[in-house]
Amino acid sequence: MNILDIHNPEDIKGLSLPELEKLANEIRSFLVDSISQTGGHLSSNLGIVELTLAMHYVFSSPNDKFIYDVGHQSYIHKILTGRAKEFAHLRQYKGISGFQKRKESEHDPWEAGHSSTALSAALGFAVARDLNKQNYQVLPVVGDGSLASGMSFEALNEIGSEKRKMVIVFNDNNMSISKNVGAMSQTFTKLRSSKRYTGFKQGLQEFLSSNSAGQNVLESLRDLKNNIKHTVVDASFFDDFGLDYIGPIDGHNLHELIRVFEVVKNHEGPIVVHVITQKGKGYKPAEMDATGAWHGVGKFDVQTGTMVNTKPLDHKDWSSIMSDGLLRLAKENEDIIALTPAMMAGSKLQTFYEQYPERFFDCGIAEEHAVAFAAALAAAGKRPFISIYSSFLQRAYDQVNHDIARMDLPVVVSVDRAGLVGEDGETHHGVFDISMFRSVPNLVLSQPKDAKEAHDLLYSAFLQQKPWLIRIPRGTTPDNPDAFSKIEVGTWSVWQASASVDAYLLTYGPDVDHCIQKAKLEKLNIAVVNARFFKPMDTALLQQIFTEGKPVVIYETDMKAGGLSSAILEYANDHHVHPTITRLGIDDHFVCHGNTQVLRQQESIDLDQCFIQLKKVLTCD
């Protein structure tokens, strides 16, 4: 079967087992070849090929609801629902998303980009189904990393109480993005490696082989479930939630998967199907990955497994810049402790872990816990540093507000991937954190323009006894390590073309130097203000600018609502001044996925549009 000719899951239901196995191999080759050209989530999808095929072979989407936790492992689901031809534009502007997307297909009932929402969503669909007296199955697919999170536990608690019909597919590969951590991971290890598993597995195969998937099977299922409770070690983990359980099942054995799904298809109440898979299966570099390097990839050479590196030789990614600065400070200060919620590789904290293992904590996919944990460390006299992606920090807003800021605890937060992040789209753009945290008392909220300033802000944060958030974008910057310098809280810096300028351009982050370079190139008589603190602002400088009466352009690449320009307008109103202000920023909508520069152009927040507006202001003046 030609993958490009698959229009919907019905197209595979007439295939024989050998034909399905051949299709699985073809899908893996298609994924590797396609993602090597576009980038995307590779390992997670390679590990779930047979599982997705078996689900679509037995169940009937879109009537049955397939809900993939996070959604980054839904590529095979997209292929089987007729979207293979669109993979040439995967994650590109106006192309298909790398996650389930409701507007893309009727086969995508739910969409997410963050972990651990699938079980709550599944319960919602199941309750709605029963209230509407409808008949469909709900199939949340949840990984072992996601299942250990607090939100999943909250959902399991109610699922066990409600007893609504659903098939919870527990996709167990002992990985989230990188290696799983914590006691729950150890529990799953015991479950998957039980010595009693072999006897149960053989008994299950014999049971299935002697029954058709019909009424006789269903009548015998009660005996099978009782047998499971006595033959699988630690199945009580799920039993304690009131959930029936089958497993572990070989997640790459199509015959076994199909037979099991046929058994549980009409099972009443919630049942867990525990499936063991190998992340990255079928592509050796991804199979061997233990750090998460092949979880989300850019373009790469299929033959060699070498990533296409577009990073200039003198550049480092921002996460590495922060990690380097932290290592320098931790060498001198034994109270510094580093934490991250399952993002050690992404936040470039591996070296910190290797040098100071007793001072590093990977909290797993548990943002709220990680932030509250950091707060208590600070309350006990330690100096915690927590690295967390901006879009993930949204999930810990209450802990930042209630546990850190309210108690005025000196936690340093590296807000990674701040701003537009590109191809991951709406769920991952870090454009809301300024608006979220600017209203929270006691916080310092800042962003460096370059590597030197990043180190200096980090150094300054540890000199203070204040909660301090440092935003850093995705991407790279020239690496220029130097001696640390203290930056006074709430101070901005200014570059001026002359002693008396015609306008002020206020911006932050890497755009500061870009604007200075362009102003020099175009010989504009302006001042560029590095507004590196959003909270508190440099009100002395701001008052000076307003006193001069020159036009002001505020160039921000995050949400306008609640952002830098909002803060400045609030200040102007409260101090009864009426400056001429032009604002550039993201309006009141979610930004889609695509190349960051393309998105900036579409949002009219690219550098060229900034200077078009600036020249209009200068002309009017």
BAGU-646600 format. One record per residue (C-alpha): residue in three letters; x, y, z. Coordinates in Angstrom, 1 decimal, always signed. Each point is the difference from the previous one (the first is absolute). Layout:
residues N
  aa   east  north     up
 ALA      X      Y      Z
...
This chain:
residues 621
  aa   east  north     up
 MET   +0.0   +0.0   +0.0
 ASN   +1.3   +3.4   -1.0
 ILE   +0.0   +2.2   +3.1
 LEU   -1.0   +3.1   -2.0
 ASP   -3.1   -1.9   -1.2
 ILE   -1.4   -0.5   +3.6
 HIS   -3.0   +2.3   +0.3
 ASN   -1.5   -1.3   +3.3
 PRO   +0.5   -2.8   +2.5
 GLU   -2.5   -2.2   -1.9
 ASP   +2.6   -0.5   -2.7
 ILE   +2.1   -2.2   +2.3
 LYS   -2.7   -2.2   +1.5
 GLY   +0.0   -2.5   -2.8
 LEU   +3.8   -0.6   +0.1
 SER   +1.4   -3.3   +1.2
 LEU   +2.5   -0.2   +2.8
 PRO   +3.0   -0.2   -2.3
 GLU   -1.3   +2.9   -1.9
 LEU   -0.4   +2.0   +3.2
 GLU   +3.6   -0.8   +1.0
 LYS   +1.3   +1.1   -3.4
 LEU   -2.0   +3.2   +0.4
 ALA   +1.6   +0.6   +3.4
 ASN   +3.5   -0.2   -1.5
 GLU   -1.0   +2.3   -2.9
 ILE   -1.4   +2.5   +2.5
 ARG   +3.3   +0.0   +2.0
 SER   +2.0   +0.7   -3.2
 PHE   -2.5   +2.7   -1.0
 LEU   +0.3   +1.7   +3.4
 VAL   +3.8   -0.1   +0.0
 ASP   +0.3   +1.4   -3.5
 SER   -2.7   +2.6   +0.4
 ILE   +1.1   +1.3   +3.5
 SER   +3.6   +0.2   -1.2
 GLN   -1.2   +2.7   -2.4
 THR   -2.3   +1.9   +2.2
 GLY   +1.0   -0.7   +3.6
 GLY   -2.5   -1.2   +2.5
 HIS   -0.6   -2.6   +2.7
 LEU   +1.7   -3.2   -1.2
 SER   +0.7   -2.5   +2.9
 SER   -3.4   +0.1   +1.5
 ASN   -1.7   -0.7   -3.3
 LEU   +2.4   -2.8   -1.0
 GLY   -0.9   -1.7   +3.2
 ILE   -3.7   +0.0   -0.4
 VAL   -0.5   -1.2   -3.6
 GLU   -1.4   -3.5   +0.7
 LEU   -2.0   +1.3   +2.9
 THR   -1.8   +2.7   -2.1
 LEU   -0.5   -2.5   -2.8
 ALA   -1.7   -2.5   +2.3
 MET   -2.2   +2.7   +1.6
 HIS   -1.2   +1.1   -3.4
 TYR   -0.4   -3.5   -1.2
 VAL   -2.3   -1.0   +2.9
 PHE   -1.8   +3.3   +0.9
 SER   -1.8   +2.4   -2.3
 SER   +1.2   +3.6   -0.1
 PRO   -1.5   +2.7   -0.1
 ASN   -3.0   -1.6   +1.9
 ASP   +2.4   -1.5   +2.5
 LYS   +2.1   +2.8   +1.6
 PHE   +3.8   -0.3   -0.3
 ILE   +1.7   +2.4   +2.6
 TYR   +3.8   +0.1   -0.1
 ASP   +1.5   +1.5   +3.1
 VAL   +2.1   +3.0   -1.0
 GLY   -0.8   -0.9   -3.6
 HIS   +3.5   +0.0   -1.4
 GLN   -0.2   -3.8   -0.5
 SER   -3.0   +0.3   -2.3
 TYR   +1.8   +0.0   -3.4
 ILE   -1.0   -3.6   -0.8
 HIS   -3.6   +0.9   +0.9
 LYS   +0.3   +2.9   -2.4
 ILE   +1.3   -2.4   -2.7
 LEU   -2.9   -2.5   +0.5
 THR   -2.5   +2.8   -0.1
 GLY   +1.0   +1.3   -3.4
 ARG   +2.6   +2.6   +0.7
 ALA   +3.2   -1.7   -1.3
 LYS   +0.2   +2.3   -3.1
 GLU   +0.1   +3.0   +2.3
 PHE   +3.2   -1.2   +1.8
 ALA   +2.1   +1.9   -2.5
 HIS   -1.2   +3.2   +1.9
 LEU   -0.1   -1.5   +3.5
 ARG   +0.3   +2.8   +2.6
 GLN   +0.5   +2.6   -2.6
 TYR   -2.1   +3.1   -0.4
 LYS   -3.4   -0.9   -1.3
 GLY   +1.1   -3.7   +0.1
 ILE   -1.3   -2.7   +2.3
 SER   +0.8   +0.2   +3.7
 GLY   +2.4   -2.3   +1.8
 PHE   -2.8   -0.7   +2.5
 GLN   -3.6   -1.1   -0.2
 LYS   -2.0   +3.0   -1.3
 ARG   -3.8   +0.2   +0.0
 LYS   -0.3   +2.2   -3.0
 GLU   +2.2   -2.3   -2.0
 SER   -2.1   -3.1   +0.1
 GLU   -3.2   -1.5   +1.5
 HIS   +2.3   -2.8   +1.3
 ASP   +1.6   +2.5   +2.4
 PRO   -2.5   +0.4   +2.8
 TRP   +2.5   +1.6   +2.4
 GLU   +3.1   +2.0   -0.3
 ALA   +2.9   +0.7   +2.4
 GLY   +3.6   +0.8   +0.1
 HIS   +0.5   -0.5   +3.7
 SER   +0.2   -3.3   +1.9
 SER   -2.6   -1.7   +2.1
 THR   -3.3   +1.4   -1.4
 ALA   -1.2   -3.2   -1.8
 LEU   -1.6   -1.8   +3.0
 SER   -2.0   +3.0   +1.1
 ALA   -1.1   +0.5   -3.6
 ALA   -0.9   -3.6   -0.4
 LEU   -2.2   +0.2   +3.1
 GLY   -1.7   +3.0   -1.5
 PHE   -0.8   -1.8   -3.2
 ALA   -1.2   -3.1   +1.8
 VAL   -2.3   +1.9   +2.2
 ALA   -1.4   +2.0   -2.9
 ARG   -0.5   -3.2   -1.9
 ASP   -2.0   -1.6   +2.8
 LEU   -2.1   +3.1   +0.6
 ASN   -0.8   +0.1   -3.7
 LYS   -0.7   -3.7   -0.1
 GLN   +2.5   -0.5   -2.7
 ASN   +2.2   -3.0   -0.8
 TYR   +3.7   +0.6   -0.6
 GLN   +3.2   -1.0   +1.6
 VAL   +2.5   +2.4   +1.5
 LEU   +3.7   -0.8   -0.3
 PRO   +2.5   +2.2   +1.8
 VAL   +3.6   -0.9   -0.9
 VAL   +2.2   +1.0   +3.0
 GLY   +3.8   -0.5   +0.4
 ASP   +1.7   -1.1   +3.2
 GLY   +1.5   +3.5   +0.4
 SER   -3.4   +1.7   -0.2
 LEU   -1.7   -2.6   +2.2
 ALA   +2.2   +0.9   +3.0
 SER   -1.2   +3.7   -0.1
 GLY   -2.3   +1.5   +2.5
 MET   -2.7   +0.8   -2.5
 SER   -0.1   -3.6   -1.2
 PHE   -0.4   -1.2   +3.6
 GLU   -2.9   +2.4   +0.5
 ALA   -1.7   -1.4   -3.1
 LEU   +0.6   -3.6   +0.9
 ASN   -1.5   +0.6   +3.4
 GLU   -3.3   +1.1   -1.6
 ILE   +0.1   -2.5   -2.8
 GLY   +0.2   -2.8   +2.6
 SER   -3.0   +1.6   +1.8
 GLU   -2.1   +0.6   -3.1
 LYS   +0.6   -3.4   -1.5
 ARG   -0.7   +1.3   -3.5
 LYS   +0.8   -2.2   -3.0
 MET   +3.4   +0.8   -1.5
 VAL   +3.2   -1.7   -1.1
 ILE   +3.0   +1.7   +1.5
 VAL   +3.0   -0.9   -2.1
 PHE   +3.1   +0.1   +2.2
 ASN   +2.9   +0.5   -2.4
 ASP   +3.0   -1.0   +2.1
 ASN   +3.4   +0.7   -1.5
 ASN   +1.8   +1.1   +3.2
 MET   +0.5   +3.4   -1.6
 SER   -1.7   +3.4   -0.1
 ILE   +2.2   +2.3   -2.0
 SER   +3.1   -1.5   +1.7
 LYS   +0.3   -2.7   +2.6
 ASN   -2.9   -0.1   +2.5
 VAL   +0.8   +0.6   +3.7
 GLY   -1.6   -0.5   +3.4
 ALA   -1.6   -2.7   +2.0
 MET   -2.9   -0.4   -2.5
 SER   +2.5   -0.9   -2.7
 GLN   +1.3   -2.7   +2.3
 THR   -3.5   -1.3   +0.6
 PHE   -0.5   -0.4   -3.8
 THR   +3.4   -1.7   -0.3
 LYS   -1.2   -2.6   +2.5
 LEU   -3.2   -0.4   -1.9
 ARG   +1.6   -0.5   -3.4
 SER   +2.7   -2.3   +1.2
 SER   -2.0   -2.3   +2.3
 LYS   +1.2   -3.6   -0.1
 ARG   -3.7   -1.1   +0.1
 TYR   -0.6   +1.9   -3.3
 THR   +1.1   -2.9   -2.2
 GLY   -2.6   -2.4   +1.4
 PHE   -2.7   +2.6   -0.2
 LYS   +0.9   +0.9   -3.6
 GLN   -0.1   -3.6   -1.1
 GLY   -3.4   -0.4   +1.8
 LEU   -1.4   +3.0   -1.8
 GLN   +1.2   -1.2   -3.4
 GLU   -1.6   -3.4   +0.6
 PHE   -3.2   +1.7   +1.2
 LEU   -0.2   +2.3   -3.0
 SER   +0.8   -2.7   -2.5
 SER   -2.9   -2.2   +1.2
 ASN   -2.6   +2.7   -0.2
 SER   -1.4   +2.3   -2.6
 ALA   -0.4   +3.7   +0.8
 GLY   -3.7   -0.3   +0.8
 GLN   -2.5   -0.8   +2.7
 ASN   +1.9   -3.1   +1.2
 VAL   +3.2   +2.1   +0.6
 LEU   -1.9   +2.6   +1.9
 GLU   -1.7   -2.5   +2.2
 SER   +3.4   -1.5   +0.9
 LEU   +1.6   +3.4   +0.6
 ARG   -0.9   +0.0   +3.7
 ASP   +2.0   -3.1   +0.6
 LEU   +2.9   +1.4   -2.0
 LYS   +0.0   +3.2   +2.1
 ASN   +0.1   -2.0   +3.2
 ASN   +2.9   -2.0   -1.4
 ILE   +1.8   +3.2   -0.8
 LYS   -0.2   +1.3   +3.6
 HIS   +1.7   -3.2   +1.2
 THR   +2.6   -0.4   -2.8
 VAL   +1.5   +3.4   -0.6
 VAL   +2.1   +1.5   +2.7
 ASP   -0.9   +3.6   +1.0
 ALA   -3.2   +0.1   -2.1
 SER   -1.5   +1.4   +3.2
 PHE   +1.4   +3.4   -1.0
 PHE   -2.9   +0.2   -2.5
 ASP   -2.3   -2.1   +2.1
 ASP   +0.3   +2.5   +2.9
 PHE   -1.6   +2.5   -2.3
 GLY   -2.8   -2.4   -0.8
 LEU   +1.3   -0.7   -3.5
 ASP   +0.1   -3.4   -1.8
 TYR   +3.3   -0.8   -1.6
 ILE   +1.5   -2.1   -2.8
 GLY   +3.7   -0.2   -0.6
 PRO   +2.8   +0.4   -0.6
 ILE   -0.5   -0.5   -3.7
 ASP   +2.8   +0.1   -2.7
 GLY   -0.7   +3.3   -1.7
 HIS   +1.6   -1.1   -3.2
 ASN   -1.9   -3.3   -0.4
 LEU   -2.9   +0.9   -2.2
 HIS   -1.7   -3.4   +0.5
 GLU   +0.0   +0.3   +3.7
 LEU   -1.1   +3.6   +0.0
 ILE   -2.9   -0.6   -2.3
 ARG   -1.2   -3.0   +2.1
 VAL   +0.2   +2.0   +3.2
 PHE   -1.9   +3.0   -1.4
 GLU   -2.7   -2.4   -1.3
 VAL   -0.4   -1.3   +3.5
 VAL   -0.2   +3.4   +1.7
 LYS   -2.1   +1.7   -2.7
 ASN   -3.3   -0.5   +1.7
 HIS   +1.2   -0.3   +3.6
 GLU   -2.2   +1.8   +2.4
 GLY   +1.7   +2.6   +2.1
 PRO   +3.6   +1.3   -0.1
 ILE   +2.8   -2.4   -0.9
 VAL   +3.7   +0.5   -0.4
 VAL   +1.9   -1.6   -2.8
 HIS   +3.7   +0.0   +0.9
 VAL   +2.1   +0.1   -3.2
 ILE   +3.8   -0.2   +0.0
 THR   +1.6   +1.9   -2.9
 GLN   +3.5   +1.1   -1.0
 LYS   +0.4   +3.7   -0.6
 GLY   +1.7   +0.6   -3.3
 LYS   -0.5   -3.6   -1.3
 GLY   +1.2   -0.7   -3.5
 TYR   +2.5   +2.8   -0.3
 LYS   +3.3   -0.8   +1.8
 PRO   +1.1   +3.5   +1.1
 ALA   -3.4   +0.6   +1.6
 GLU   -0.1   -3.5   +1.6
 MET   +3.4   +0.7   +1.7
 ASP   -1.0   +3.4   +1.3
 ALA   -0.2   +0.2   +3.8
 THR   +0.0   +3.8   +0.4
 GLY   -2.9   +1.1   -2.2
 ALA   +2.1   +1.3   -2.9
 TRP   -2.3   -1.8   -2.5
 HIS   -3.3   +1.0   +1.7
 GLY   -0.4   +3.2   -1.9
 VAL   +2.4   +0.5   -2.9
 GLY   +0.9   +2.4   -2.7
 LYS   +1.1   -1.1   -3.5
 PHE   +2.4   -2.8   +0.0
 ASP   +1.9   -2.4   -2.3
 VAL   -1.8   -3.3   -0.1
 GLN   +3.0   -2.1   -0.9
 THR   +2.4   +1.4   +2.6
 GLY   -2.4   +1.2   +2.7
 THR   +1.8   +3.3   +0.0
 MET   -2.1   +3.1   +0.8
 VAL   +0.1   +2.8   -2.6
 ASN   +1.7   +2.7   +2.1
 THR   -0.7   +3.6   -1.0
 LYS   +1.4   +1.5   +3.2
 PRO   +3.0   +2.4   -0.6
 LEU   +3.2   -1.2   +1.5
 ASP   +0.2   +2.8   +2.6
 HIS   -3.6   -0.5   +1.1
 LYS   -1.6   -1.9   +2.9
 ASP   -3.6   -0.6   +0.7
 TRP   -1.4   +2.1   +2.7
 SER   -0.7   -3.0   +2.3
 SER   +3.7   -0.9   -0.1
 ILE   +0.9   +3.6   +0.7
 MET   -2.1   -0.1   +3.2
 SER   +1.4   -3.4   +1.0
 ASP   +3.6   +1.2   -0.4
 GLY   -0.7   +3.0   +2.2
 LEU   -1.6   -2.1   +2.6
 LEU   +3.0   -2.4   +0.1
 ARG   +2.3   +2.9   +0.6
 LEU   -2.1   +1.3   +2.9
 ALA   -0.6   -3.5   +1.4
 LYS   +3.7   -0.6   +0.3
 GLU   +0.3   +2.9   +2.4
 ASN   -3.4   -0.4   +1.8
 GLU   -0.8   -3.5   +1.4
 ASP   -3.5   +1.1   +0.8
 ILE   -1.0   +0.2   -3.7
 ILE   -2.3   -2.8   -1.0
 ALA   -1.3   -0.7   -3.5
 LEU   -3.5   -1.4   -0.8
 THR   -2.0   -0.7   -3.1
 PRO   -3.3   -1.7   -0.8
 ALA   +1.2   -2.8   -2.5
 MET   +2.0   +2.4   -2.1
 MET   +3.6   -0.7   +1.0
 ALA   +1.1   -0.5   -3.7
 GLY   -2.0   +3.0   -1.4
 SER   +1.2   +2.3   +2.8
 LYS   +3.6   -1.2   -0.5
 LEU   +0.4   -1.0   +3.6
 GLN   +1.8   -3.3   -0.6
 THR   +3.4   +1.4   +0.9
 PHE   -1.4   +1.5   +3.2
 TYR   -1.4   -3.4   +0.9
 GLU   +3.3   -1.7   -0.8
 GLN   +2.0   +2.4   +2.1
 TYR   -2.4   +0.5   +2.9
 PRO   -2.4   -3.1   +0.0
 GLU   -1.0   +0.6   +3.6
 ARG   -1.0   +3.6   -0.8
 PHE   -2.1   -0.8   -3.1
 PHE   -3.6   -1.2   -0.1
 ASP   -2.1   -1.1   -3.0
 CYS   -3.5   +0.1   +1.3
 GLY   -1.6   -1.7   -3.0
 ILE   -3.1   +1.4   -1.8
 ALA   -1.2   +1.8   +3.1
 GLU   +0.4   +3.8   -0.4
 GLU   -2.1   +0.9   +3.1
 HIS   +2.0   -2.3   +2.2
 ALA   +3.3   +1.2   -1.4
 VAL   -0.7   +3.6   +0.7
 ALA   -1.4   -0.6   +3.6
 PHE   +3.0   -2.2   +0.7
 ALA   +2.3   +2.8   -1.1
 ALA   -1.9   +2.4   +2.3
 ALA   +0.5   -2.2   +3.0
 LEU   +3.7   -0.4   -0.8
 ALA   +0.2   +3.8   +0.1
 ALA   -1.9   +0.2   +3.2
 ALA   +2.5   -2.4   +1.5
 GLY   +3.0   +2.2   -1.0
 LYS   +1.0   -1.5   -3.3
 ARG   +0.2   +1.9   -3.3
 PRO   -2.1   -1.9   -2.5
 PHE   +0.2   +0.5   -3.8
 ILE   -2.8   -1.5   -2.0
 SER   +0.0   -0.2   -3.7
 ILE   -3.4   -0.3   -1.6
 TYR   -1.4   +0.7   -3.4
 SER   -2.2   +3.1   -0.2
 SER   -3.1   -1.9   -1.3
 PHE   +0.5   -2.6   +2.8
 LEU   +0.4   +2.6   +2.7
 GLN   -3.6   +0.9   -0.7
 ARG   -1.0   -3.2   +1.8
 ALA   +1.8   +1.2   +3.1
 TYR   -1.4   +3.5   +0.2
 ASP   -1.6   -0.6   +3.4
 GLN   +3.3   -1.3   +1.5
 VAL   +1.9   +3.0   -1.3
 ASN   -2.6   +2.3   +1.4
 HIS   -1.0   -1.8   +3.2
 ASP   +3.2   -1.8   +1.0
 ILE   +2.8   +2.1   -1.3
 ALA   -1.1   +3.6   -0.4
 ARG   -2.4   +0.2   +3.0
 MET   +2.7   -1.2   +2.3
 ASP   +2.6   +2.1   -1.8
 LEU   +2.4   -2.9   -0.4
 PRO   +3.2   +0.3   -2.0
 VAL   -0.7   -2.5   -2.8
 VAL   +1.7   +0.6   -3.3
 VAL   -2.1   -1.1   -3.0
 SER   +1.4   -0.4   -3.5
 VAL   -3.0   +0.5   -2.2
 ASP   +1.3   -2.0   -3.0
 ARG   -1.5   +0.2   -3.5
 ALA   -1.6   +3.4   +0.7
 GLY   -1.6   +1.7   -3.0
 LEU   -0.9   -1.6   -3.3
 VAL   +1.5   -3.5   -0.3
 GLY   -1.0   -0.9   -3.5
 GLU   -1.2   -3.4   -1.3
 ASP   -1.6   -1.3   +3.2
 GLY   -2.6   +2.8   -0.2
 GLU   -2.7   +1.2   +2.3
 THR   +0.6   -2.3   +2.9
 HIS   +3.7   +0.7   +0.2
 HIS   +0.3   +3.7   -0.8
 GLY   +1.4   +1.7   +3.1
 VAL   -1.8   +3.3   -0.5
 PHE   -2.1   +0.2   +3.1
 ASP   +2.4   +0.0   +2.9
 ILE   +0.6   +3.8   +0.2
 SER   -3.8   +0.6   +0.2
 MET   -0.4   -2.8   +2.5
 PHE   +2.7   +1.0   +2.5
 ARG   +0.2   +3.8   -0.4
 SER   -3.0   +0.3   +2.5
 VAL   +1.5   -2.2   +2.6
 PRO   +1.6   +1.9   +3.0
 ASN   +3.6   -0.5   +1.0
 LEU   +1.2   -1.5   -3.3
 VAL   +2.8   +1.3   -2.1
 LEU   -0.7   -0.7   -3.7
 SER   +2.9   +0.5   -2.5
 GLN   +1.5   -1.0   -3.4
 PRO   +3.6   +0.4   -1.2
 LYS   +0.9   +1.2   -3.4
 ASP   +3.1   -2.2   -0.4
 ALA   +2.1   -2.6   +1.8
 LYS   +2.0   +2.4   +2.1
 GLU   -3.2   +1.6   +1.3
 ALA   -1.5   -3.5   +0.6
 HIS   +2.9   -0.8   +2.3
 ASP   -0.1   +3.3   +1.7
 LEU   -3.8   -0.2   +0.7
 LEU   +0.6   -3.5   +1.4
 TYR   +2.8   +1.2   +2.2
 SER   -2.1   +2.9   +1.1
 ALA   -2.9   -2.2   +0.8
 PHE   +2.0   -2.1   +2.4
 LEU   +1.3   +3.2   +1.7
 GLN   -3.6   +0.9   +0.9
 GLN   -2.5   -1.6   +2.4
 LYS   -2.8   +0.4   -2.5
 PRO   -2.0   -2.3   -2.3
 TRP   +1.5   +0.6   -3.4
 LEU   -1.1   -1.2   -3.4
 ILE   +2.4   +0.2   -3.0
 ARG   -1.5   -0.5   -3.4
 ILE   +2.1   -1.5   -2.7
 PRO   -1.2   -0.8   -3.6
 ARG   +0.4   -3.0   -2.1
 GLY   +3.0   +0.1   -2.4
 THR   +3.6   +1.0   +0.2
 THR   +2.1   +3.1   +0.8
 PRO   +3.7   +0.8   -0.2
 ASP   +1.8   -1.4   +3.0
 ASN   +2.2   +2.6   +1.8
 PRO   +0.7   -1.2   +3.6
 ASP   +1.5   +2.7   +2.1
 ALA   +0.3   +1.0   +3.7
 PHE   -3.3   +0.4   +1.7
 SER   -1.4   +3.5   +0.5
 LYS   -2.8   +1.0   +2.3
 ILE   -3.1   +1.6   -1.7
 GLU   -2.1   +2.1   +2.2
 VAL   -3.6   -1.2   +0.2
 GLY   -2.4   +2.0   -2.2
 THR   +2.7   +1.8   -2.1
 TRP   -0.1   +0.3   -3.8
 SER   +2.9   +1.0   -2.3
 VAL   -0.1   +2.3   -3.0
 TRP   +1.8   +0.3   -3.3
 GLN   -0.3   +3.4   -1.7
 ALA   +0.9   +1.0   -3.5
 SER   +0.6   +3.6   +1.2
 ALA   -0.3   +2.1   +3.1
 SER   -3.4   +1.2   -1.1
 VAL   -2.1   -2.7   -1.7
 ASP   -3.2   +0.3   -1.9
 ALA   -1.8   -3.1   +1.4
 TYR   +0.4   -2.8   +2.5
 LEU   -0.3   -3.7   -0.9
 LEU   -0.6   -2.2   +3.1
 THR   +0.5   -3.7   -0.4
 TYR   +1.6   -3.0   +1.8
 GLY   +1.9   -3.2   -0.6
 PRO   +2.1   -0.7   -3.1
 ASP   -2.0   +2.6   -1.9
 VAL   +1.8   +2.7   +1.9
 ASP   +3.3   -0.5   -2.0
 HIS   -1.9   -0.7   -3.2
 CYS   -1.7   +3.3   +0.3
 ILE   +3.2   +1.8   +0.8
 GLN   +1.7   -1.5   -3.1
 LYS   -2.9   +0.9   -2.2
 ALA   -0.2   +3.6   +1.4
 LYS   +3.7   +0.4   -0.8
 LEU   -0.3   -1.4   -3.4
 GLU   -2.9   +2.2   -0.9
 LYS   +1.5   +3.0   +1.8
 LEU   -3.0   +0.8   +2.1
 ASN   +0.3   +2.5   +2.8
 ILE   -1.7   -2.1   +2.7
 ALA   +0.7   -1.5   +3.3
 VAL   -0.4   -3.8   +0.6
 VAL   -0.9   -0.8   +3.6
 ASN   +0.8   -3.5   +1.3
 ALA   -3.1   -0.4   +2.3
 ARG   +1.5   -3.1   +1.6
 PHE   -2.2   +0.2   +3.1
 PHE   -3.8   -0.3   -0.4
 LYS   -0.5   +0.1   +3.7
 PRO   +1.1   +2.3   +1.5
 MET   +0.5   +2.4   -2.9
 ASP   +2.5   +2.8   -0.2
 THR   -2.4   +2.7   +0.9
 ALA   +2.7   +2.7   +0.3
 LEU   +1.0   -0.6   -3.6
 LEU   -3.6   -0.3   -1.1
 GLN   -0.8   +3.4   +1.6
 GLN   +3.0   +1.5   -1.7
 ILE   -1.2   -1.2   -3.4
 PHE   -3.5   +1.3   +0.6
 THR   +1.4   +3.4   +1.1
 GLU   +1.8   +0.3   -3.3
 GLY   -3.3   -0.4   -1.8
 LYS   +1.5   -2.1   -2.9
 PRO   -2.1   -2.7   -1.6
 VAL   +0.4   -3.5   +1.4
 VAL   -0.2   -3.3   -1.8
 ILE   -0.4   -3.1   +2.2
 TYR   +1.1   -3.2   -1.9
 GLU   -0.9   -3.2   +1.8
 THR   -0.3   -3.5   -1.5
 ASP   -2.4   -1.3   +2.7
 MET   -3.6   +0.7   +0.8
 LYS   -0.8   +3.7   +0.0
 ALA   -2.7   -0.5   +2.7
 GLY   +1.8   +0.2   +3.3
 GLY   +3.5   +0.3   -1.5
 LEU   +2.6   +2.7   +0.0
 SER   -2.1   +2.5   -1.9
 SER   -2.9   -0.5   +2.3
 ALA   +2.3   +0.6   +3.0
 ILE   +1.3   +3.2   -1.6
 LEU   -3.5   +1.3   -0.8
 GLU   -1.1   -0.7   +3.5
 TYR   +2.9   +2.0   +1.3
 ALA   -0.7   +2.9   -2.3
 ASN   -3.7   +0.1   +1.0
 ASP   +0.7   -0.2   +3.7
 HIS   +2.6   +2.9   -0.3
 HIS   -2.3   +2.1   -2.2
 VAL   +2.3   +0.2   -3.0
 HIS   -1.1   -0.5   -3.6
 PRO   +2.9   -1.2   -2.1
 THR   -0.4   -1.0   -3.7
 ILE   +0.3   -3.7   +0.1
 THR   -0.1   -2.6   -2.8
 ARG   -0.3   -3.7   +1.1
 LEU   +1.1   -3.0   -1.9
 GLY   -0.8   -3.4   +1.5
 ILE   -2.2   -3.1   -0.3
 ASP   -3.7   +0.8   +0.0
 ASP   -2.8   -1.9   +1.8
 HIS   +0.3   -3.4   -1.7
 PHE   +2.0   -3.2   +0.1
 VAL   +2.9   -0.2   -2.5
 CYS   +0.1   -3.0   -2.2
 HIS   +3.1   -2.2   -0.7
 GLY   +2.7   +0.8   -2.6
 ASN   +3.5   +1.3   -0.4
 THR   +0.5   +2.8   +2.5
 GLN   +1.0   +2.6   -2.5
 VAL   -3.0   -0.8   -2.1
 LEU   -2.2   +0.3   +3.0
 ARG   +1.5   +3.4   +0.9
 GLN   -0.8   +1.2   -3.4
 GLN   -3.5   -1.2   +0.2
 GLU   -0.5   +1.6   +3.4
 SER   +1.6   +3.3   -1.3
 ILE   +2.7   -0.2   +2.7
 ASP   +3.1   -0.6   -2.1
 LEU   +2.8   +2.5   -0.1
 ASP   -1.0   +1.5   -3.3
 GLN   -3.5   +0.7   +1.2
 CYS   +1.4   +1.6   +3.1
 PHE   +2.1   +2.4   -2.0
 ILE   -2.8   +0.8   -2.4
 GLN   -2.1   +1.1   +3.0
 LEU   +3.0   +1.8   +1.4
 LYS   +0.5   +2.0   -3.2
 LYS   -3.6   +0.9   -0.1
 VAL   +0.3   +1.4   +3.5
 LEU   +3.2   +2.0   -1.0
 THR   -1.8   +1.3   -3.1
 CYS   -3.0   +1.1   +2.0
 ASP   +2.2   +1.7   +2.5
